[in-house]
């Protein structure tokens, strides 16, 4: 069961103040209420409150919404017209530590990332050798580590042992030529 708190806010400064009082586990943001200039401000909030998961609400996927999802590292989205079951599925996914995006949105996000990557630097299609490619679980553990969760918190979130978390991180570090968590986060 969910514990839901609803708060009407007049802007991102209200959200910032609310998060400082008591950081929620998950924040649902109506992307239609955020101007493109304010997406940077949302990203600042995400960085300061890294333990919060962000879920976007929208009428339908849009370029602004997809850009915001990428920039604030949203964990999922939900359309306002979605059924209660679809809404709950998105919430459950994000709260379980996995992505809560419908398939078509994941595809659009992927294509957006490829376009950004192609515009910013080396070709996105550059092959990664299988020896350095992360497994799905290694990627999950790494993502949670980047959100400043401890090994114990990661283990609890993924329902695995702390030793298994350490093993996954050791594999990640070895594949990426790193030797410690501290160096990886720098």
C-alpha positions in Angstrom: 0.0 0.0 0.0 1.2 3.5 -0.7 1.5 6.4 1.7 0.6 9.4 -0.5 1.0 13.0 0.4 -0.3 15.7 -1.8 1.0 19.2 -1.7 0.1 22.1 -3.9 3.1 24.2 -4.7 3.5 27.5 -6.5 6.9 26.7 -7.9 10.1 24.7 -7.7 11.2 26.7 -4.7 8.2 25.3 -2.8 9.2 21.8 -3.9 12.8 22.5 -2.8 11.6 23.7 0.7 9.4 20.6 1.0 12.2 18.3 0.2 14.5 19.9 2.7 11.8 19.4 5.4 11.3 15.8 4.7 12.6 14.2 1.5 10.0 12.0 -0.1 10.8 8.6 -1.6 9.2 9.6 -4.9 8.1 12.8 -6.5 5.5 12.9 -9.3 6.0 16.1 -11.4 3.5 17.3 -14.0 5.8 18.2 -16.9 3.2 20.5 -18.5 3.8 22.8 -15.5 7.6 23.0 -16.0 8.9 25.4 -18.6 12.0 24.3 -20.6 14.1 26.8 -18.7 13.0 25.2 -15.4 14.2 21.7 -16.3 17.7 22.7 -15.2 16.2 23.7 -11.9 14.6 20.2 -11.6 18.0 18.7 -12.4 19.5 20.7 -9.6 16.9 19.4 -7.2 17.6 15.8 -8.3 21.3 16.3 -7.7 20.7 17.7 -4.2 18.1 15.1 -3.2 19.6 12.1 -4.9 17.6 9.6 -2.9 14.4 10.8 -4.4 13.0 9.0 -7.5 11.3 11.2 -10.1 8.3 10.2 -12.0 6.9 12.4 -14.8 3.2 12.9 -15.4 2.1 14.2 -18.8 -0.9 14.2 -21.2 1.2 12.4 -23.8 5.0 12.0 -24.5 6.5 15.2 -25.9 10.0 16.4 -26.8 10.0 18.6 -23.7 9.0 15.6 -21.6 11.6 13.3 -23.1 14.3 16.0 -22.7 13.2 16.5 -19.1 13.2 12.7 -18.4 16.8 12.4 -19.7 18.1 15.5 -18.0 16.6 14.8 -14.6 17.2 11.1 -14.9 13.5 10.4 -14.3 12.8 6.8 -13.3 9.5 6.6 -15.1 6.4 8.4 -16.5 2.7 8.1 -16.5 0.1 9.5 -18.7 -2.7 11.4 -16.8 -5.3 9.4 -18.8 -3.7 6.1 -17.7 -5.9 3.6 -15.8 -5.4 3.1 -12.1 -3.7 -0.2 -12.9 -1.2 1.4 -15.3 -0.5 4.2 -12.8 0.1 1.6 -10.0 2.4 -0.4 -12.3 4.6 2.7 -13.0 4.7 3.5 -9.3 5.5 -0.1 -8.3 8.3 -0.3 -10.9 10.0 3.0 -9.8 9.6 2.0 -6.1 11.2 -1.3 -6.9 14.2 0.4 -8.4 13.5 -0.3 -12.0 12.3 1.9 -14.8 8.6 2.7 -15.1 8.3 3.7 -18.7 5.9 2.2 -21.2 7.6 0.5 -24.2 7.0 3.3 -26.7 8.4 5.9 -24.3 11.5 3.8 -23.7 12.0 3.6 -27.5 11.6 7.4 -27.9 14.0 8.0 -25.0 16.5 5.6 -26.5 16.3 7.4 -29.9 16.7 10.8 -28.1 19.8 9.6 -26.3 21.2 8.4 -29.6 20.6 11.7 -31.3 22.2 13.6 -28.3 25.2 11.3 -28.4 25.6 11.7 -32.1 25.4 15.5 -31.8 27.8 15.7 -28.9 30.6 13.5 -29.8 31.8 10.1 -31.0 29.4 7.9 -33.0 26.8 6.3 -30.8 27.1 3.1 -32.8 30.6 2.5 -31.6 30.8 -1.2 -30.6 31.4 -2.2 -27.0 33.2 -5.5 -26.5 31.2 -8.2 -24.7 33.9 -8.3 -22.0 33.3 -4.7 -21.0 29.5 -4.7 -21.5 27.7 -4.6 -18.1 25.0 -7.1 -17.3 21.5 -5.8 -16.5 22.0 -6.4 -12.8 25.5 -4.7 -12.8 23.8 -1.7 -14.5 21.1 -1.6 -11.8 23.7 -1.8 -9.0 25.8 0.9 -10.7 22.8 3.2 -11.1 21.9 2.9 -7.5 25.5 3.5 -6.4 25.5 6.7 -8.5 22.4 7.8 -6.6 24.6 7.7 -3.4 23.0 4.5 -1.9 25.2 2.4 0.3 25.9 -1.2 -0.4 23.4 -2.2 2.3 20.7 0.1 0.8 21.3 -1.3 -2.7 21.1 -4.9 -1.3 17.8 -4.1 0.4 16.3 -2.3 -2.7 17.3 -5.3 -5.0 16.6 -8.0 -2.4 20.1 -9.4 -2.7 22.9 -9.8 -0.2 25.5 -7.1 0.5 28.2 -9.5 -0.7 26.4 -9.9 -4.0 26.3 -6.1 -4.3 30.1 -6.0 -3.7 30.6 -8.7 -6.3 28.6 -6.8 -8.9 30.5 -3.6 -8.1 33.8 -5.4 -8.3 32.9 -6.7 -11.8 31.8 -3.2 -12.9 35.0 -1.6 -11.6 37.1 -4.3 -13.4 35.2 -3.9 -16.7 35.6 -0.1 -16.5 39.2 -0.1 -15.3 38.4 1.4 -11.9 39.5 0.1 -8.5 37.1 1.7 -6.1 33.7 3.3 -5.6 35.3 6.6 -4.8 37.2 6.8 -8.1 34.2 5.7 -10.0 32.0 8.5 -8.6 34.6 11.2 -9.3 
